[in-house]
């Protein structure tokens, strides 16, 4: 058997492993905790025996502007099979125009899809004190992007956790240490079928 035949046989036996790039903000960057304690690291550990690796490119305070600027370099550096986008929260808290956020997210989707990367979008939420109209536009932006681009849209992972003060840090925005395994379990259930399809 030639080397190339051997390589092809190996590849048939071991399908290409998946690599998920996490492009997010403080909710995915283990804000107030060590990286190892965050849900992304816990998820990476849970997938160790399943040929799925996770690269955490989340940064606290990240906006869609910043992430869009970083994305081409990150894709070149890590060559992921999947891109998970958890962004928009900081844009919303800063009152950025929803249209601008949507354009930035669409650009990220376009950049990834052009290179054959599968994109997974995270629904985000912001506090209700930003006004009903802005909140509605903000929430609908994600479902619109999901529909227009035929992307999976994952429910907001803090939906239930944020209502429980015992699972949140003192700022009421970031999940605490106890919440991280719960988020990791939820995300594993949501992401695994999408990655293994």
Secondary structure by P-SEA (a helix, b strand, c coil): ccaaaaaaaaaaaccbbbbbbbbcccccccccccccccaaaaaaaaaccccbbbbbcccccccaaaaaaacaaaaaaccccbbbbbcaaaaaaacccaaaaaaaaaaaaaaaaaabbbbbbbbbbccccccaaaaaaaaaaaaaaaaaabbbbbccccccccccccccccccccccccaaaaaaaaaaaaccccccc
